[in-house]
């Protein structure tokens, strides 16, 4: 497997793209790098593009990996996961497992919708903060 991690200052999002075969150990290493990038930048959003992944870990390994991501990422971190239609079963399981921990992850079948959602989460928070500061 190969993956690329790209922290984008303008969006304050850590973008991750994956392709090829994915092993459990590679996913664990990727999580550590993502966590480091979030720590360094003090950001709370991740965009993962898994549409080019050819095959991944077995279901039990995937469950453990999702739980690891959920337990070892900052509380309040939001993640968008873009997948292909044939990856829905795995993505649905990942979404459910991560929500039991500290990671709020939603999967999408459309990469552009995933990017729009993860970018929008920051805008909503800024708008709420502005409204709270305005005198009544």
C-alpha positions, 0 to 999 in steps of 0.5 A: 500500500502507499499513502500520502498525508498532506496537511493543508494550512488553508483548509486546516485539514489533514488530507490522506490518500490511500491506494493499493493493498492495505495491511493492518500494520500499514493502517496503524502506521498511517494513524500514527502519522495522522495523529502527529500531523494533527498534534503539530498543527492543532487541527481537528479534521481529517479527509481520507480518500480510500477510493483507490484501495484495492483490498484491505484487512480482514473484517476482524482486523478492520474492526480493531483498526477502527477501534484503534483510530477511534481511541488514539485520535483527539477527542472531537476530531472529525473525519470524512472517508471517501469510498467506492460502492463496493467498500460500503460494508467496510466503511459502514462498520468503520463509521459505527466503531469509530463513533463509540470512541473519540472520532466522529467519522462519516463515510461518503460515496462521492469524494467531492461531497466528502471534501465539501462536508469536512470543509464545511464543519469548520465554517459552521463552528466559526459562524456559531462563534461569531453569533455567540459574540454578538451583543443581543 
